[in-house]
Amino acid sequence: MEFLTDILLLSDSTLRIAAPLILAALAGLCAERAGIVDIGLEGKMLAAAFGAASAASITGSPWAGLVSGILVSVLLALLHGYVSISQRGNQIVSGMAINIMVAGLAPTLANAWFSRGGQTPLLPNEARFTEITLPFADLVADVPLLGAVYSDLLSGHSLLTYAAFAAVPLVAWMLYKTRFGLRLRAVGENPEAVDTAGISVTLLRYQAMIIAGVLCGVSGSALSTALGAGFIRDMSAGKGFLALAAMIFGKWKPVPTLLACLLFAFVDALQGRLQGVSLPLIGEIPVQFTIMLPYVLTVIILAGFVGKMEAPKASGIPYEKDR
């Protein structure tokens, strides 16, 4: 019974940690499907986390925080779009510039506005997206196995966690079942053909960046107003890069990307439980080793287990219309 409890707790942590990863990975997926490489996921997540925590702290409303986080992220996405699409600049450099700028600007603004050493004030429960208890969760809690899975694993997550998992079928439907999704995928594969058909490549790519900005905004807001209770320096902690790795591991497809995010989140949840654990003949596992587990797994997977990767053919290539 104790083993089952440990598995449920580990799975519960996995779902919580996976939520921002899923949203950020879907953001990168939408951008790259349209031909834009978005290395700036990390920066947009961090900026959204700061914007959401700041607005929620001032207004006392998590919804105001969510809207602010999305707006900040969309503005950065449009900035990246302007450099990458309109100015045909280097997309990698633009994304890294956003990451570096936000990493310094967010804690500086936090210190200037709140005077708390680069952090925002601790958010009360009223200003956060707190846990939601699903219907009948309390009634079925005592049912063997199924009751524990429903009441302890599926129930008790924030609205943004449920939204992250709901976003996967929505993005898949948008990409594969709508005319807009068909055009979005086409512009990432053959923008010349899209342009010949009389469809604006520039408009489609900007629309993709807006979608990516919204998803990154929700992801960052989840970090500071759902999983956490405020903004702290570098709180995204590389999750934007893990999301990029998950997207590549998922080969630019929504469902495989979801599974990759769950894998990375599981390892992240596991490393938290391994801290302080002693193993026979080895002793206590160093904290530094457990913390690096998700990133080591990322390198191993991308180096040896992904196989042949076929990114969208026009990904990272600026499009210039022939005159």
MOGI-V213106 format. One record per helix or strand of 3 or more residues. SS is the DSSP state (a for helix, b for strand). FROM is the first residue (numbers start at 0). TO is the last residue. If there is no record, write none. Layout:
ss={SS/SS}
from={FROM/FROM}
to={TO/TO}
//
This chain:
ss={a/a/a/a/a/a/a/a/a/a/a/a/a/a}
from={1/40/61/90/124/145/158/178/190/200/238/253/286/292}
to={32/58/85/113/126/153/176/188/195/226/248/273/290/303}
//
